[in-house]
Amino acid sequence: MQFRDLHRQYEAMRAEMDEALLGVARSGAYIMGSQVAELEQQLADYVGVKHCISCGNGTDALSMALMALNIGPGDAVFVPDFTFFATAEAVAMVGATPVFVDVNKDTFNIDVDDLIKKYYALIEQGDGPTPVAVMAVDLFGLPADYERLHEFCRGMALDLIEDGAQGFGGSLQGRRNCSFGDIATTSFFPAKPLGCYGDGGALFTDNDDYAALLRSLRVHGKGTDKYDNVRLGFNSRLDTLQAAVLQVKMHHFNEEVEAVNRVARKYDELLAGKIKSPKVPDGYTSSWAQYTIQAENRDEIQARLKAAGIPSMVYYPRAMSQQTAFASLGQEPCPVAKRLTETVLSLPMHPYLTDEEIEHIVSIVLTA
């Protein structure tokens, strides 16, 4: 059994995928071929924004978003304490200070009440970095509480960055993930809801100026002339092969999002009242990058699954504030985030899981 079965996915799309890859090979246009611009338009249309700018990976996308918003030394960016390292890493890499905020125990996403508390604590401190932005994460595929986040960020004149690395395909009140931030980002790492066959990422925005700046940043900060570099930038282009892969997968993406939600409903049904399963609030849709339970006996469950040949993963065993790289910040772990690091366990989740496989997984999880 696979944790995220990319083999079954390939077999389901084999004919289309092979033709797309061979088409790129025949064209010889391996960098910025026509498929890249075509894909960007498809992605922008799907999300419902004016601009999609593809890039080399999701981490570059975060760094580029921060640079486009002119965030750097002396600035503070609020990030969830329970997320993948890249979220806070990108903030630190541009010279800004990540300020860790607790998360909701049911949704795993940034806790707006704690965000407000941390914001005013930083203001009252007086001599700390200046709060300039919030970087919210659509963890495990579920959108953050953007209704409250928008209200707070507008009121405090903070930029809002949406880290949708795990969230592409999710939605809130019918509005799709990667449309909520001043700039939003995603990742096309193979195991993501929409994944390529290597590294890849993208940024989304309705702001024309940000879009132009991001297109410059992804190619060494170039100006109107290829050899006139007007700023420092990145070498971060999505290659044509990856764009072709993603175009094929986009043809099937709505079906796959429906399928993973079917899988999640089956898990929910079998686990109800027996173990804490993930919560999807009314009006929200998850794209289920992970299906993550919480259990006091997490390690015992994981050992049983391993013995039965069933893969599982702990996302994440350390909070951001507990990372060695951030020890110098002296920020204490947020209580909910710390608790989650001790209890979360992600089960196999992909569109091709059968009911029989889900039943088998759950039977091992619930074995006394």
C-alpha positions as CSV (number, residue, x, y, z in Angstrom):
1,M,0.0,0.0,0.0
2,Q,1.2,3.5,-0.8
3,F,0.8,6.6,1.3
4,R,-0.1,8.7,-1.8
5,D,-0.3,6.3,-4.7
6,L,1.3,8.1,-7.7
7,H,1.7,4.7,-9.5
8,R,-2.1,4.2,-9.7
9,Q,-2.5,7.8,-10.7
10,Y,0.0,7.4,-13.6
11,E,-1.7,4.2,-14.8
12,A,-5.0,6.1,-14.8
13,M,-3.5,8.8,-17.0
14,R,-0.9,6.8,-18.8
15,A,-1.9,7.5,-22.5
16,E,-2.3,11.2,-22.0
17,M,0.8,11.5,-19.8
18,D,3.1,9.7,-22.2
19,E,1.9,11.7,-25.2
20,A,2.3,15.0,-23.3
21,L,5.9,14.1,-22.2
22,L,6.8,12.9,-25.7
23,G,5.4,16.1,-27.1
24,V,7.8,18.2,-25.1
25,A,10.7,15.9,-26.1
26,R,9.8,16.3,-29.8
27,S,9.5,20.1,-29.4
28,G,12.9,20.6,-27.8
29,A,11.5,23.5,-25.9
30,Y,12.4,22.3,-22.4
31,I,12.5,25.8,-20.7
32,M,9.5,28.2,-20.9
33,G,7.8,26.2,-23.7
34,S,4.3,27.1,-24.7
35,Q,2.9,24.7,-22.2
36,V,4.1,26.9,-19.3
37,A,2.0,30.0,-20.3
38,E,-0.9,27.7,-21.2
39,L,-0.8,26.1,-17.7
40,E,-0.5,29.5,-16.0
41,Q,-3.7,30.6,-17.7
42,Q,-5.5,27.4,-16.7
43,L,-4.4,27.7,-13.1
44,A,-5.4,31.4,-12.9
45,D,-8.8,30.5,-14.4
46,Y,-9.3,27.6,-12.0
47,V,-8.4,29.7,-8.9
48,G,-10.3,32.7,-10.1
49,V,-7.5,35.4,-10.2
50,K,-6.0,37.5,-12.9
51,H,-2.4,36.3,-12.7
52,C,-0.6,33.0,-12.1
53,I,3.2,33.1,-12.2
54,S,4.8,29.6,-12.1
55,C,8.2,29.0,-10.6
56,G,10.7,26.3,-9.5
57,N,9.2,25.2,-6.2
58,G,6.8,26.2,-3.4
59,T,9.6,27.6,-1.2
60,D,10.8,29.9,-3.9
61,A,7.2,31.0,-4.3
62,L,7.1,32.1,-0.6
63,S,10.4,34.0,-0.9
64,M,9.3,35.7,-4.1
65,A,6.0,36.8,-2.5
66,L,7.8,38.3,0.5
67,M,10.3,40.1,-1.8
68,A,7.4,41.4,-4.0
69,L,5.8,42.9,-0.9
70,N,9.2,44.5,0.1
71,I,9.4,42.6,3.4
72,G,12.8,42.3,4.9
73,P,15.0,43.2,7.9
74,G,13.2,45.0,10.7
75,D,9.8,43.5,9.7
76,A,7.8,40.8,11.5
77,V,5.6,38.3,9.8
78,F,3.1,36.2,11.8
79,V,3.2,32.5,10.8
80,P,1.5,29.4,12.4
81,D,3.7,27.5,14.9
82,F,2.4,24.2,13.4
83,T,3.4,24.0,9.7
84,F,6.2,22.8,7.4
85,F,9.6,24.5,8.0
86,A,9.5,26.4,4.6
87,T,6.8,28.8,5.8
88,A,8.9,30.4,8.5
89,E,12.2,29.7,6.7
90,A,11.2,31.9,3.8
91,V,10.5,34.8,6.2
92,A,13.9,34.4,7.9
93,M,15.7,34.1,4.5
94,V,14.6,37.6,3.5
95,G,15.8,38.9,6.8
96,A,12.4,39.4,8.5
97,T,11.4,37.9,11.9
98,P,8.8,35.1,12.0
99,V,6.4,35.5,15.0
100,F,4.8,32.2,15.8
101,V,1.1,32.0,16.3
102,D,-0.9,29.1,17.7
103,V,-3.3,27.0,15.6
104,N,-6.9,25.7,16.0
105,K,-7.0,22.3,17.6
106,D,-9.6,21.1,15.1
107,T,-8.6,22.6,11.8
108,F,-4.8,22.8,12.4
109,N,-4.9,26.3,10.8
110,I,-3.8,29.7,12.3
111,D,-5.8,30.7,15.4
112,V,-7.0,34.3,14.7
113,D,-7.6,35.0,18.3
114,D,-4.0,34.1,19.1
115,L,-2.8,36.2,16.1
116,I,-4.6,39.2,17.5
117,K,-3.0,38.6,20.9
118,K,0.5,38.2,19.4
119,Y,0.0,41.3,17.3
120,Y,-0.8,43.6,20.3
121,A,1.9,42.0,22.4
122,L,4.5,42.9,19.7
123,I,3.1,46.5,19.5
124,E,3.3,46.9,23.2
125,Q,6.8,45.6,23.3
126,G,7.8,48.7,21.4
127,D,11.4,47.9,20.5
128,G,10.7,44.7,18.4
129,P,10.3,44.3,14.7
130,T,7.5,46.0,12.9
131,P,4.5,43.8,12.1
132,V,3.9,44.0,8.4
133,A,2.2,40.7,7.3
134,V,0.5,37.5,8.1
135,M,1.4,34.3,6.3
136,A,-1.5,31.9,6.7
137,V,-1.2,28.2,5.7
138,D,-3.9,26.0,4.2
139,L,-2.7,23.0,6.2
140,F,-3.4,19.5,5.0
141,G,-5.7,21.0,2.2
142,L,-8.1,23.0,4.3
143,P,-8.3,26.8,3.8
144,A,-7.6,29.0,6.8
145,D,-10.2,31.3,8.3
146,Y,-9.8,34.0,5.6
147,E,-13.0,35.8,6.5
148,R,-11.5,36.8,9.9
149,L,-8.0,37.1,8.5
150,H,-9.0,39.6,5.9
151,E,-10.9,41.7,8.4
152,F,-7.9,41.8,10.8
153,C,-5.3,42.4,8.1
154,R,-7.3,45.2,6.5
155,G,-7.8,46.8,9.9
156,M,-4.1,46.7,10.8
157,A,-2.8,47.5,7.3
158,L,-1.0,44.1,7.2
159,D,-0.3,42.2,4.0
160,L,-1.8,38.8,3.8
161,I,0.2,36.0,2.1
162,E,-1.6,32.6,1.6
163,D,0.7,29.6,1.8
164,G,-1.4,27.2,-0.2
165,A,1.4,24.7,-0.7
166,Q,-0.9,21.9,0.5
167,G,-4.2,23.6,-0.3
168,F,-4.7,23.8,-4.1
169,G,-8.2,22.5,-4.8
170,G,-9.7,23.4,-1.4
171,S,-12.3,26.2,-1.1
172,L,-14.1,28.5,1.3
173,Q,-17.7,29.5,0.6
174,G,-17.2,28.6,-3.0
175,R,-14.0,30.6,-3.4
176,R,-11.0,28.5,-4.2
177,N,-7.7,28.3,-2.2
178,C,-4.9,30.4,-3.6
179,S,-7.2,33.3,-4.2
180,F,-7.3,34.7,-0.7
181,G,-4.0,36.5,-0.1
182,D,-2.6,39.7,-1.6
183,I,-0.3,37.1,-3.0
184,A,-0.9,33.4,-2.7
185,T,1.5,30.5,-3.3
186,T,1.4,26.8,-4.0
187,S,3.6,23.8,-4.5
188,F,3.5,21.1,-7.2
189,F,5.8,18.7,-5.3
190,P,4.7,15.2,-6.5
191,A,2.7,14.3,-3.3
192,K,0.7,17.5,-3.3
193,P,-3.0,17.5,-4.3
194,L,-1.8,18.8,-7.7
195,G,1.7,17.4,-8.2
196,C,4.2,17.3,-11.0
197,Y,7.0,14.8,-11.6
198,G,9.7,16.9,-9.9
199,D,9.7,20.3,-8.2
200,G,7.4,23.1,-9.1
201,G,5.4,26.0,-7.7
202,A,3.3,29.0,-8.5
203,L,2.1,32.4,-7.2
204,F,-1.4,33.9,-7.7
205,T,-2.5,37.5,-7.4
206,D,-5.0,40.0,-8.8
207,N,-2.4,42.9,-8.5
208,D,-0.9,43.8,-11.9
209,D,2.2,45.4,-10.3
210,Y,2.9,42.4,-8.1
211,A,2.5,40.1,-11.1
212,A,5.0,42.0,-13.2
213,L,7.5,42.1,-10.3
214,L,7.1,38.3,-9.7
215,R,7.8,37.6,-13.4
216,S,11.0,39.6,-13.1
217,L,12.0,38.0,-9.9
218,R,11.7,34.4,-11.2
219,V,14.3,35.1,-13.9
220,H,17.2,36.9,-12.2
221,G,15.3,40.1,-11.7
222,K,15.4,40.9,-15.5
223,G,14.0,44.1,-16.9
224,T,12.5,44.6,-20.4
225,D,15.7,43.4,-21.9
226,K,16.8,39.8,-21.1
227,Y,20.3,41.1,-20.2
228,D,19.3,44.1,-18.2
229,N,18.8,42.9,-14.7
230,V,17.1,45.7,-12.7
231,R,17.0,43.8,-9.3
232,L,18.3,40.7,-7.7
233,G,16.1,37.7,-8.3
234,F,16.0,34.0,-8.7
235,N,16.6,31.3,-11.2
236,S,13.2,29.7,-10.6
237,R,11.3,28.7,-13.7
238,L,8.8,25.8,-14.0
239,D,10.3,23.6,-16.8
240,T,8.2,22.6,-19.7
241,L,8.0,18.9,-18.8
242,Q,6.5,19.7,-15.5
243,A,4.0,22.1,-17.1
244,A,3.0,19.3,-19.5
245,V,2.5,16.9,-16.6
246,L,0.4,19.4,-14.7
247,Q,-1.8,20.1,-17.8
248,V,-2.7,16.4,-18.0
249,K,-3.4,16.3,-14.3
250,M,-5.6,19.4,-14.5
251,H,-7.9,17.5,-16.9
252,H,-8.6,15.1,-14.1
253,F,-8.3,17.4,-11.1
254,N,-11.9,18.0,-10.2
255,E,-12.6,14.3,-10.3
256,E,-9.6,13.7,-8.0
257,V,-10.8,16.3,-5.5
258,E,-14.2,14.7,-5.5
259,A,-12.6,11.3,-5.0
260,V,-10.4,12.3,-2.0
261,N,-13.5,13.8,-0.3
262,R,-15.2,10.5,-0.8
263,V,-12.2,8.8,0.9
264,A,-12.3,11.4,3.7
265,R,-16.0,10.8,4.3
266,K,-15.4,7.0,4.5
267,Y,-12.6,7.5,7.0
268,D,-14.9,9.9,9.0
269,E,-17.7,7.3,9.0
270,L,-15.5,4.5,10.3
271,L,-13.7,6.6,12.9
272,A,-16.6,8.6,14.2
273,G,-16.8,8.5,18.0
274,K,-13.7,6.3,18.2
275,I,-10.8,8.7,17.5
276,K,-10.4,12.4,16.8
277,S,-10.6,12.9,13.1
278,P,-10.0,16.1,11.1
279,K,-12.8,18.7,11.1
280,V,-14.0,20.5,8.0
281,P,-16.2,23.5,9.1
282,D,-19.4,24.3,7.2
283,G,-18.7,26.2,4.0
284,Y,-15.2,24.7,3.7
285,T,-13.9,22.1,1.3
286,S,-10.5,20.4,1.8
287,S,-8.3,19.0,-1.0
288,W,-6.9,16.5,1.5
289,A,-3.2,16.7,1.1
290,Q,-3.2,14.7,4.3
291,Y,-5.9,12.9,6.4
292,T,-4.6,13.5,10.0
293,I,-6.0,12.0,13.1
294,Q,-5.1,12.8,16.7
295,A,-4.4,10.1,19.3
296,E,-2.7,9.9,22.7
297,N,-1.3,6.5,21.7
298,R,-0.1,7.8,18.3
299,D,3.2,5.8,18.5
300,E,1.4,2.5,19.2
301,I,-1.0,3.1,16.3
302,Q,1.9,3.9,13.9
303,A,3.8,0.7,15.0
304,R,0.7,-1.4,14.3
305,L,0.2,0.1,10.9
306,K,3.9,-0.4,10.0
307,A,3.7,-4.1,11.1
308,A,0.6,-4.4,8.8
309,G,2.5,-2.9,5.9
310,I,0.5,0.3,6.0
311,P,2.5,3.6,5.7
312,S,1.7,6.6,7.9
313,M,3.5,9.9,8.6
314,V,3.8,12.4,11.5
315,Y,3.3,15.9,10.2
316,Y,4.9,17.5,12.2
317,P,7.0,16.2,15.1
318,R,8.3,19.7,16.0
319,A,6.6,23.1,16.1
320,M,8.4,25.9,14.3
321,S,9.3,27.5,17.6
322,Q,11.1,24.2,18.6
323,Q,13.3,24.2,15.5
324,T,17.0,24.5,16.2
325,A,17.3,27.2,13.5
326,F,14.9,29.4,15.4
327,A,16.2,28.9,18.9
328,S,17.8,32.3,18.9
329,L,14.4,33.9,18.6
330,G,13.5,32.7,22.2
331,Q,9.9,32.1,21.4
332,E,8.1,29.5,23.5
333,P,6.1,26.7,21.8
334,C,2.4,27.6,21.4
335,P,0.4,25.1,23.5
336,V,-2.0,23.7,20.9
337,A,0.8,23.4,18.3
338,K,3.0,21.6,20.8
339,R,0.2,19.2,21.7
340,L,-0.4,18.5,18.1
341,T,3.2,17.5,17.5
342,E,2.7,14.8,20.2
343,T,-0.6,13.4,18.9
344,V,-1.0,13.8,15.1
345,L,-0.8,10.9,12.7
346,S,-1.5,11.1,8.9
347,L,-3.1,8.0,7.3
348,P,-2.8,7.0,3.6
349,M,-4.9,9.5,1.5
350,H,-5.3,9.6,-2.3
351,P,-8.1,9.5,-4.9
352,Y,-7.5,5.8,-5.7
353,L,-8.0,4.3,-2.2
354,T,-10.8,1.7,-2.2
355,D,-13.4,1.2,0.5
356,E,-11.9,-2.1,1.3
357,E,-8.4,-0.5,1.8
358,I,-9.9,2.2,4.0
359,E,-11.7,-0.4,6.1
360,H,-8.5,-2.4,6.5
361,I,-6.5,0.8,7.6
362,V,-9.2,1.8,10.1
363,S,-9.3,-1.8,11.5
364,I,-5.6,-1.6,12.3
365,V,-5.9,1.9,13.7
366,L,-8.7,0.9,16.1
367,T,-7.2,-2.4,17.2
368,A,-7.2,-2.5,21.0
